[in-house]
Amino acid sequence: MLSFLNEEESLCTVTGLSEILGEGKQKISRMLIAMEKDGLIDRSDSRRPHLTEMGRQKAEFYSERTNVVLNHLLYEGLDISIAEHDAYAWALYSSDETMSLIRSQERRYKAKYELRKTETFDGAELCTHLGDGEYRFPFLIYRESVHDGSNLSMANAGFEHPCTLSVKDGKGTICLHPLNISARSFITRKEMNGRVRMLKYLSNDNFIPATDDGECITFPADVLKFINIGAGMGQILHDSVCLKMQCSVGTVHMPESTAIFTIMI
């Protein structure tokens, strides 16, 4: 089908396809007969078979999949001859979920390439390069100061990992799913269970309350400040934004804390 879509019409004959695909004419003929039975090929003119409308739609479907996978494998450093061979298999057998993940990765690669010469930018700029969709990113939350040899915040255990960046109409939103966490009370030193609440994000020197619907805490992606680090395969987009958080057991037992939320792409 892809040959009919991409090659010149004069080559899409039994003889032409045999040369293009490196297969015997009898095998090509049998394949065309089978495709005709499936409604993919019109062979009313045996010398000039062509795709039906359904065949064209199928061919375009697999062509898009093949190109996405091929670009992905080439970016990951696979030899082009192997990448071309495997791209067809991936396009044919991969689930929609797998293809969605690969497309998401391709958009990230494209965004990183387009932003390669921009030293600093914000989340709004990133979203214009990513395009609409949902993206899953690993994140870390750091304390402002080092404690017990580490500045990792206990808030990392208070959210599902990774987070989600949702982009719609060019505007992005970060979504964090809170989890129940256990910690010792600041006053009684007894173990208490709670949930992150009253999260605020820094925007224009002011802390703004994030939206909390009970299942997801969200804040706008445009408050993220990115730095472009490295180049080529080693390029990393590193963001940060200052957050303030409280726990549901109250500030008496667990004081409000300030932390730095970071994503690396």
Phi and psi in degrees as GROMACS dihedral restraints (atoms count N, CA, C in turn):
[ dihedral_restraints ]
;  ai    aj    ak    al  type     phi  dphi    fc
    3     4     5     6     1   -66.6    20    10
    4     5     6     7     1   -31.9    20    10
    6     7     8     9     1   -63.5    20    10
    7     8     9    10     1   -43.4    20    10
    9    10    11    12     1   -63.2    20    10
   10    11    12    13     1   -32.2    20    10
   12    13    14    15     1   -77.8    20    10
   13    14    15    16     1   -37.4    20    10
   15    16    17    18     1  -106.1    20    10
   16    17    18    19     1   -21.5    20    10
   18    19    20    21     1   -94.2    20    10
   19    20    21    22     1   163.6    20    10
   21    22    23    24     1   -64.9    20    10
   22    23    24    25     1   146.1    20    10
   24    25    26    27     1   -57.0    20    10
   25    26    27    28     1   -36.2    20    10
   27    28    29    30     1   -66.2    20    10
   28    29    30    31     1   -19.6    20    10
   30    31    32    33     1   -90.7    20    10
   31    32    33    34     1   -12.6    20    10
   33    34    35    36     1   -87.4    20    10
   34    35    36    37     1    58.6    20    10
   36    37    38    39     1  -121.2    20    10
   37    38    39    40     1   172.6    20    10
   39    40    41    42     1   -56.8    20    10
   40    41    42    43     1   -45.7    20    10
   42    43    44    45     1   -66.4    20    10
   43    44    45    46     1   -45.8    20    10
   45    46    47    48     1   -63.3    20    10
   46    47    48    49     1   -46.0    20    10
   48    49    50    51     1   -66.6    20    10
   49    50    51    52     1   -33.0    20    10
   51    52    53    54     1   -61.6    20    10
   52    53    54    55     1   -40.8    20    10
   54    55    56    57     1   -73.0    20    10
   55    56    57    58     1   -40.0    20    10
   57    58    59    60     1   -66.0    20    10
   58    59    60    61     1   -44.5    20    10
   60    61    62    63     1   -91.6    20    10
   61    62    63    64     1   -10.4    20    10
   63    64    65    66     1    68.7    20    10
   64    65    66    67     1    34.4    20    10
   66    67    68    69     1  -120.7    20    10
   67    68    69    70     1   158.4    20    10
   69    70    71    72     1   -67.7    20    10
   70    71    72    73     1   153.7    20    10
   72    73    74    75     1   -62.5    20    10
   73    74    75    76     1   -37.6    20    10
   75    76    77    78     1   -62.6    20    10
   76    77    78    79     1   -40.8    20    10
   78    79    80    81     1   -66.4    20    10
   79    80    81    82     1   -42.0    20    10
   81    82    83    84     1   -62.4    20    10
   82    83    84    85     1   -42.5    20    10
   84    85    86    87     1   -61.2    20    10
   85    86    87    88     1   -43.7    20    10
   87    88    89    90     1   -63.7    20    10
   88    89    90    91     1   -38.8    20    10
   90    91    92    93     1   -64.3    20    10
   91    92    93    94     1   -40.8    20    10
   93    94    95    96     1   -67.3    20    10
   94    95    96    97     1   -37.9    20    10
   96    97    98    99     1   -63.7    20    10
   97    98    99   100     1   -42.1    20    10
   99   100   101   102     1   -65.6    20    10
  100   101   102   103     1   -40.2    20    10
  102   103   104   105     1   -68.5    20    10
  103   104   105   106     1   -33.3    20    10
  105   106   107   108     1   -64.4    20    10
  106   107   108   109     1   -42.0    20    10
  108   109   110   111     1   -63.6    20    10
  109   110   111   112     1   -31.3    20    10
  111   112   113   114     1   -83.4    20    10
  112   113   114   115     1     0.2    20    10
  114   115   116   117     1    79.6    20    10
  115   116   117   118     1    17.7    20    10
  117   118   119   120     1   -96.8    20    10
  118   119   120   121     1   -25.1    20    10
  120   121   122   123     1  -126.3    20    10
  121   122   123   124     1   138.6    20    10
  123   124   125   126     1  -102.2    20    10
  124   125   126   127     1   115.8    20    10
  126   127   128   129     1  -114.4    20    10
  127   128   129   130     1    28.0    20    10
  129   130   131   132     1   -60.8    20    10
  130   131   132   133     1   -31.4    20    10
  132   133   134   135     1  -108.3    20    10
  133   134   135   136     1   100.9    20    10
  135   136   137   138     1   -61.1    20    10
  136   137   138   139     1   -23.5    20    10
  138   139   140   141     1   -84.0    20    10
  139   140   141   142     1   -17.1    20    10
  141   142   143   144     1  -135.4    20    10
  142   143   144   145     1    66.2    20    10
  144   145   146   147     1   -65.3    20    10
  145   146   147   148     1   149.2    20    10
  147   148   149   150     1  -148.6    20    10
  148   149   150   151     1   162.3    20    10
  150   151   152   153     1   -68.3    20    10
  151   152   153   154     1   140.0    20    10
  153   154   155   156     1   -77.1    20    10
  154   155   156   157     1   175.5    20    10
  156   157   158   159     1   -61.6    20    10
  157   158   159   160     1   -41.8    20    10
  159   160   161   162     1   -64.2    20    10
  160   161   162   163     1   -39.3    20    10
  162   163   164   165     1   -64.1    20    10
  163   164   165   166     1   -39.7    20    10
  165   166   167   168     1   -65.2    20    10
  166   167   168   169     1   -42.1    20    10
  168   169   170   171     1   -61.8    20    10
  169   170   171   172     1   -42.5    20    10
  171   172   173   174     1   -64.2    20    10
  172   173   174   175     1   -42.6    20    10
  174   175   176   177     1   -63.8    20    10
  175   176   177   178     1   -42.7    20    10
  177   178   179   180     1   -66.0    20    10
  178   179   180   181     1   -36.4    20    10
  180   181   182   183     1   -59.7    20    10
  181   182   183   184     1   -49.8    20    10
  183   184   185   186     1   -76.1    20    10
  184   185   186   187     1   -27.3    20    10
  186   187   188   189     1   -65.6    20    10
  187   188   189   190     1   -43.9    20    10
  189   190   191   192     1   -62.8    20    10
  190   191   192   193     1   -43.6    20    10
  192   193   194   195     1   -61.7    20    10
  193   194   195   196     1   -45.7    20    10
  195   196   197   198     1   -61.1    20    10
  196   197   198   199     1   -43.2    20    10
  198   199   200   201     1   -65.6    20    10
  199   200   201   202     1   -40.4    20    10
  201   202   203   204     1   -62.7    20    10
  202   203   204   205     1   -48.0    20    10
  204   205   206   207     1   -65.0    20    10
  205   206   207   208     1   -42.2    20    10
  207   208   209   210     1   -59.7    20    10
  208   209   210   211     1   -47.4    20    10
  210   211   212   213     1   -60.6    20    10
  211   212   213   214     1   -40.2    20    10
  213   214   215   216     1   -62.6    20    10
  214   215   216   217     1   -47.2    20    10
  216   217   218   219     1   -68.0    20    10
  217   218   219   220     1   -37.2    20    10
  219   220   221   222     1   -66.2    20    10
  220   221   222   223     1   -39.4    20    10
  222   223   224   225     1   -63.1    20    10
  223   224   225   226     1   -35.7    20    10
  225   226   227   228     1   -77.6    20    10
  226   227   228   229     1    -0.8    20    10
  228   229   230   231     1    96.4    20    10
  229   230   231   232     1    10.6    20    10
  231   232   233   234     1   -74.8    20    10
  232   233   234   235     1   144.0    20    10
  234   235   236   237     1   -58.7    20    10
  235   236   237   238     1   140.8    20    10
  237   238   239   240     1   -60.9    20    10
  238   239   240   241     1   -37.6    20    10
  240   241   242   243     1   -65.6    20    10
  241   242   243   244     1   -39.7    20    10
  243   244   245   246     1   -71.1    20    10
  244   245   246   247     1   -41.4    20    10
  246   247   248   249     1   -61.4    20    10
  247   248   249   250     1   -42.9    20    10
  249   250   251   252     1   -63.4    20    10
  250   251   252   253     1   -41.9    20    10
  252   253   254   255     1   -64.1    20    10
  253   254   255   256     1   -47.9    20    10
  255   256   257   258     1   -73.0    20    10
  256   257   258   259     1   -27.7    20    10
  258   259   260   261     1   -60.2    20    10
  259   260   261   262     1   -37.8    20    10
  261   262   263   264     1   -64.9    20    10
  262   263   264   265     1   -41.6    20    10
  264   265   266   267     1   -66.9    20    10
  265   266   267   268     1   -42.8    20    10
  267   268   269   270     1   -63.1    20    10
  268   269   270   271     1   -44.3    20    10
  270   271   272   273     1   -62.1    20    10
  271   272   273   274     1   -34.3    20    10
  273   274   275   276     1   -78.5    20    10
  274   275   276   277     1   -40.0    20    10
  276   277   278   279     1  -109.1    20    10
  277   278   279   280     1   -13.0    20    10
  279   280   281   282     1   -68.8    20    10
  280   281   282   283     1   144.0    20    10
  282   283   284   285     1   -72.2    20    10
  283   284   285   286     1   164.7    20    10
  285   286   287   288     1   -61.3    20    10
  286   287   288   289     1   -35.1    20    10
  288   289   290   291     1   -64.7    20    10
  289   290   291   292     1   -42.7    20    10
  291   292   293   294     1   -64.6    20    10
  292   293   294   295     1   -42.9    20    10
  294   295   296   297     1   -64.8    20    10
  295   296   297   298     1   -37.0    20    10
  297   298   299   300     1   -62.6    20    10
  298   299   300   301     1   -40.4    20    10
  300   301   302   303     1   -65.2    20    10
  301   302   303   304     1   -42.8    20    10
  303   304   305   306     1   -65.9    20    10
  304   305   306   307     1   -41.1    20    10
  306   307   308   309     1   -61.0    20    10
  307   308   309   310     1   -41.4    20    10
  309   310   311   312     1   -60.7    20    10
  310   311   312   313     1   -43.2    20    10
  312   313   314   315     1   -63.5    20    10
  313   314   315   316     1   -39.3    20    10
  315   316   317   318     1   -63.5    20    10
  316   317   318   319     1   -38.8    20    10
  318   319   320   321     1   -65.8    20    10
  319   320   321   322     1   -35.7    20    10
  321   322   323   324     1   -65.7    20    10
  322   323   324   325     1   -45.1    20    10
  324   325   326   327     1   -59.8    20    10
  325   326   327   328     1   -42.9    20    10
  327   328   329   330     1   -63.8    20    10
  328   329   330   331     1   -43.5    20    10
  330   331   332   333     1   -63.0    20    10
  331   332   333   334     1   -43.3    20    10
  333   334   335   336     1   -63.2    20    10
  334   335   336   337     1   -39.1    20    10
  336   337   338   339     1   -65.5    20    10
  337   338   339   340     1   -44.7    20    10
  339   340   341   342     1   -67.5    20    10
  340   341   342   343     1   -26.7    20    10
  342   343   344   345     1   -99.1    20    10
  343   344   345   346     1    10.0    20    10
  345   346   347   348     1   -62.1    20    10
  346   347   348   349     1   -26.1    20    10
  348   349   350   351     1  -101.7    20    10
  349   350   351   352     1     4.2    20    10
  351   352   353   354     1  -100.7    20    10
  352   353   354   355     1   112.8    20    10
  354   355   356   357     1   -69.0    20    10
  355   356   357   358     1   -45.0    20    10
  357   358   359   360     1  -133.6    20    10
  358   359   360   361     1   145.8    20    10
  360   361   362   363     1  -162.6    20    10
  361   362   363   364     1   169.0    20    10
  363   364   365   366     1  -107.1    20    10
  364   365   366   367     1   176.8    20    10
  366   367   368   369     1   -63.2    20    10
  367   368   369   370     1   -29.5    20    10
  369   370   371   372     1   -63.4    20    10
  370   371   372   373     1   -41.6    20    10
  372   373   374   375     1   -65.1    20    10
  373   374   375   376     1   -42.5    20    10
  375   376   377   378     1   -58.1    20    10
  376   377   378   379     1   -44.0    20    10
  378   379   380   381     1   -64.0    20    10
  379   380   381   382     1   -32.1    20    10
  381   382   383   384     1   -68.2    20    10
  382   383   384   385     1   -25.2    20    10
  384   385   386   387     1   -90.1    20    10
  385   386   387   388     1   -25.9    20    10
  387   388   389   390     1   -75.3    20    10
  388   389   390   391     1   -39.1    20    10
  390   391   392   393     1    87.2    20    10
  391   392   393   394     1   161.7    20    10
  393   394   395   396     1   -63.4    20    10
  394   395   396   397     1   143.5    20    10
  396   397   398   399     1   149.4    20    10
  397   398   399   400     1  -175.2    20    10
  399   400   401   402     1  -115.6    20    10
  400   401   402   403     1   133.9    20    10
  402   403   404   405     1  -127.9    20    10
  403   404   405   406     1   135.8    20    10
  405   406   407   408     1  -104.0    20    10
  406   407   408   409     1   126.0    20    10
  408   409   410   411     1  -128.4    20    10
  409   410   411   412     1   137.0    20    10
  411   412   413   414     1   -68.8    20    10
  412   413   414   415     1   151.2    20    10
  414   415   416   417     1  -145.6    20    10
  415   416   417   418     1   160.9    20    10
  417   418   419   420     1  -136.6    20    10
  418   419   420   421     1   145.8    20    10
  420   421   422   423     1  -115.8    20    10
  421   422   423   424     1   127.3    20    10
  423   424   425   426     1  -112.2    20    10
  424   425   426   427     1   144.5    20    10
  426   427   428   429     1   -72.3    20    10
  427   428   429   430     1   162.3    20    10
  429   430   431   432     1   -71.1    20    10
  430   431   432   433     1   -25.8    20    10
  432   433   434   435     1  -135.0    20    10
  433   434   435   436     1   160.6    20    10
  435   436   437   438     1   -80.3    20    10
  436   437   438   439     1   135.6    20    10
  438   439   440   441     1  -137.4    20    10
  439   440   441   442     1   128.0    20    10
  441   442   443   444     1    55.2    20    10
  442   443   444   445     1    37.7    20    10
  444   445   446   447     1    80.0    20    10
  445   446   447   448     1     8.4    20    10
  447   448   449   450     1  -144.7    20    10
  448   449   450   451     1   146.8    20    10
  450   451   452   453     1  -111.0    20    10
  451   452   453   454     1    15.9    20    10
  453   454   455   456     1   -71.9    20    10
  454   455   456   457     1   134.0    20    10
  456   457   458   459     1   -83.9    20    10
  457   458   459   460     1   146.3    20    10
  459   460   461   462     1   -65.6    20    10
  460   461   462   463     1   -14.1    20    10
  462   463   464   465     1   -64.3    20    10
  463   464   465   466     1   -18.3    20    10
  465   466   467   468     1   -58.7    20    10
  466   467   468   469     1   -34.1    20    10
  468   469   470   471     1   -80.3    20    10
  469   470   471   472     1    -6.6    20    10
  471   472   473   474     1   -91.0    20    10
  472   473   474   475     1     1.8    20    10
  474   475   476   477     1  -138.3    20    10
  475   476   477   478     1   152.0    20    10
  477   478   479   480     1   -67.7    20    10
  478   479   480   481     1   146.8    20    10
  480   481   482   483     1  -118.5    20    10
  481   482   483   484     1   139.2    20    10
  483   484   485   486     1   -82.3    20    10
  484   485   486   487     1   179.3    20    10
  486   487   488   489     1   -89.5    20    10
  487   488   489   490     1   173.1    20    10
  489   490   491   492     1  -119.6    20    10
  490   491   492   493     1   131.6    20    10
  492   493   494   495     1  -106.3    20    10
  493   494   495   496     1   114.0    20    10
  495   496   497   498     1  -101.2    20    10
  496   497   498   499     1   125.6    20    10
  498   499   500   501     1  -116.9    20    10
  499   500   501   502     1   125.5    20    10
  501   502   503   504     1  -139.5    20    10
  502   503   504   505     1   129.4    20    10
  504   505   506   507     1    53.2    20    10
  505   506   507   508     1    35.4    20    10
  507   508   509   510     1    82.4    20    10
  508   509   510   511     1    -2.9    20    10
  510   511   512   513     1  -111.6    20    10
  511   512   513   514     1   138.1    20    10
  513   514   515   516     1  -113.2    20    10
  514   515   516   517     1   153.6    20    10
  516   517   518   519     1  -135.4    20    10
  517   518   519   520     1   131.0    20    10
  519   520   521   522     1   -87.8    20    10
  520   521   522   523     1   130.6    20    10
  522   523   524   525     1  -118.6    20    10
  523   524   525   526     1   125.4    20    10
  525   526   527   528     1  -117.3    20    10
  526   527   528   529     1   128.2    20    10
  528   529   530   531     1   -96.2    20    10
  529   530   531   532     1   111.0    20    10
  531   532   533   534     1   -72.9    20    10
  532   533   534   535     1   149.6    20    10
  534   535   536   537     1  -123.2    20    10
  535   536   537   538     1   158.3    20    10
  537   538   539   540     1   -71.4    20    10
  538   539   540   541     1   137.4    20    10
  540   541   542   543     1  -130.5    20    10
  541   542   543   544     1   157.8    20    10
  543   544   545   546     1  -116.1    20    10
  544   545   546   547     1   138.1    20    10
  546   547   548   549     1  -158.1    20    10
  547   548   549   550     1   163.1    20    10
  549   550   551   552     1   -86.7    20    10
  550   551   552   553     1   138.4    20    10
  552   553   554   555     1   -60.3    20    10
  553   554   555   556     1   139.4    20    10
  555   556   557   558     1   -64.7    20    10
  556   557   558   559     1   -26.8    20    10
  558   559   560   561     1   -96.7    20    10
  559   560   561   562     1   -55.4    20    10
  561   562   563   564     1   -90.4    20    10
  562   563   564   565     1   -16.8    20    10
  564   565   566   567     1    66.2    20    10
  565   566   567   568     1     9.3    20    10
  567   568   569   570     1   -85.2    20    10
  568   569   570   571     1   150.9    20    10
  570   571   572   573     1   -70.6    20    10
  571   572   573   574     1   133.2    20    10
  573   574   575   576     1  -131.5    20    10
  574   575   576   577     1   153.3    20    10
  576   577   578   579     1  -109.5    20    10
  577   578   579   580     1   136.9    20    10
  579   580   581   582     1  -157.5    20    10
  580   581   582   583     1  -170.8    20    10
  582   583   584   585     1  -143.2    20    10
  583   584   585   586     1   141.1    20    10
  585   586   587   588     1   -62.2    20    10
  586   587   588   589     1   131.4    20    10
  588   589   590   591     1  -143.6    20    10
  589   590   591   592     1   173.2    20    10
  591   592   593   594     1    50.5    20    10
  592   593   594   595     1    46.7    20    10
  594   595   596   597     1   -75.9    20    10
  595   596   597   598     1   135.4    20    10
  597   598   599   600     1  -127.1    20    10
  598   599   600   601     1   148.1    20    10
  600   601   602   603     1  -120.4    20    10
  601   602   603   604     1   148.1    20    10
  603   604   605   606     1   -82.8    20    10
  604   605   606   607     1   126.6    20    10
  606   607   608   609     1  -144.0    20    10
  607   608   609   610     1   119.1    20    10
  609   610   611   612     1    52.3    20    10
  610   611   612   613     1    46.4    20    10
  612   613   614   615     1    69.6    20    10
  613   614   615   616     1    11.6    20    10
  615   616   617   618     1  -125.2    20    10
  616   617   618   619     1   144.1    20    10
  618   619   620   621     1   -91.0    20    10
  619   620   621   622     1   120.9    20    10
  621   622   623   624     1  -108.2    20    10
  622   623   624   625     1   133.4    20    10
  624   625   626   627     1   -63.3    20    10
  625   626   627   628     1   131.7    20    10
  627   628   629   630     1   -76.2    20    10
  628   629   630   631     1   162.8    20    10
  630   631   632   633     1   -84.6    20    10
  631   632   633   634     1   128.5    20    10
  633   634   635   636     1  -127.0    20    10
  634   635   636   637     1   110.7    20    10
  636   637   638   639     1   -97.8    20    10
  637   638   639   640     1    10.5    20    10
  639   640   641   642     1    96.8    20    10
  640   641   642   643     1   -26.7    20    10
  642   643   644   645     1  -114.0    20    10
  643   644   645   646     1   -29.2    20    10
  645   646   647   648     1  -142.4    20    10
  646   647   648   649     1   133.5    20    10
  648   649   650   651     1  -102.1    20    10
  649   650   651   652     1   124.6    20    10
  651   652   653   654     1  -124.7    20    10
  652   653   654   655     1   149.5    20    10
  654   655   656   657     1  -149.5    20    10
  655   656   657   658     1   156.0    20    10
  657   658   659   660     1   -68.1    20    10
  658   659   660   661     1   140.3    20    10
  660   661   662   663     1   -70.1    20    10
  661   662   663   664     1   -18.8    20    10
  663   664   665   666     1   -69.4    20    10
  664   665   666   667     1   -11.0    20    10
  666   667   668   669     1   -82.6    20    10
  667   668   669   670     1    -9.8    20    10
  669   670   671   672     1   -71.6    20    10
  670   671   672   673     1   134.5    20    10
  672   673   674   675     1  -112.8    20    10
  673   674   675   676     1   117.4    20    10
  675   676   677   678     1  -103.2    20    10
  676   677   678   679     1   148.0    20    10
  678   679   680   681     1  -122.3    20    10
  679   680   681   682     1   134.3    20    10
  681   682   683   684     1   -89.8    20    10
  682   683   684   685     1   117.5    20    10
  684   685   686   687     1  -118.0    20    10
  685   686   687   688     1   135.8    20    10
  687   688   689   690     1    77.0    20    10
  688   689   690   691     1  -171.4    20    10
  690   691   692   693     1  -153.7    20    10
  691   692   693   694     1   160.0    20    10
  693   694   695   696     1    60.7    20    10
  694   695   696   697     1  -136.5    20    10
  696   697   698   699     1   -63.8    20    10
  697   698   699   700     1   -22.5    20    10
  699   700   701   702     1   -92.3    20    10
  700   701   702   703     1     6.9    20    10
  702   703   704   705     1   -68.9    20    10
  703   704   705   706     1   133.5    20    10
  705   706   707   708     1  -132.0    20    10
  706   707   708   709     1   135.0    20    10
  708   709   710   711     1   -99.5    20    10
  709   710   711   712     1   114.9    20    10
  711   712   713   714     1  -114.1    20    10
  712   713   714   715     1   123.0    20    10
  714   715   716   717     1  -112.6    20    10
  715   716   717   718     1   165.8    20    10
  717   718   719   720     1  -156.1    20    10
  718   719   720   721     1   149.1    20    10
  720   721   722   723     1  -151.4    20    10
  721   722   723   724     1   140.7    20    10
  723   724   725   726     1   -83.6    20    10
  724   725   726   727     1   132.9    20    10
  726   727   728   729     1  -122.7    20    10
  727   728   729   730     1   152.5    20    10
  729   730   731   732     1  -121.2    20    10
  730   731   732   733     1   137.1    20    10
  732   733   734   735     1  -136.7    20    10
  733   734   735   736     1   148.1    20    10
  735   736   737   738     1  -121.3    20    10
  736   737   738   739     1   161.7    20    10
  738   739   740   741     1  -108.0    20    10
  739   740   741   742     1   150.7    20    10
  741   742   743   744     1   -64.4    20    10
  742   743   744   745     1   -14.3    20    10
  744   745   746   747     1   -80.2    20    10
  745   746   747   748     1    -7.5    20    10
  747   748   749   750     1   102.4    20    10
  748   749   750   751     1   154.7    20    10
  750   751   752   753     1   -71.8    20    10
  751   752   753   754     1   -18.2    20    10
  753   754   755   756     1   -62.4    20    10
  754   755   756   757     1   -43.4    20    10
  756   757   758   759     1   -88.8    20    10
  757   758   759   760     1   -36.5    20    10
  759   760   761   762     1  -134.8    20    10
  760   761   762   763     1   100.9    20    10
  762   763   764   765     1   -60.7    20    10
  763   764   765   766     1   155.6    20    10
  765   766   767   768     1   -60.0    20    10
  766   767   768   769     1   136.4    20    10
  768   769   770   771     1  -120.4    20    10
  769   770   771   772     1   150.7    20    10
  771   772   773   774     1  -108.6    20    10
  772   773   774   775     1   135.1    20    10
  774   775   776   777     1  -144.7    20    10
  775   776   777   778     1   167.4    20    10
  777   778   779   780     1  -113.3    20    10
  778   779   780   781     1   118.6    20    10
  780   781   782   783     1   -90.8    20    10
  781   782   783   784     1   128.6    20    10
  783   784   785   786     1  -131.5    20    10
  784   785   786   787     1   145.0    20    10
  786   787   788   789     1  -127.4    20    10
  787   788   789   790     1   143.1    20    10
  789   790   791   792     1  -121.4    20    10
  790   791   792   793     1   127.0    20    10
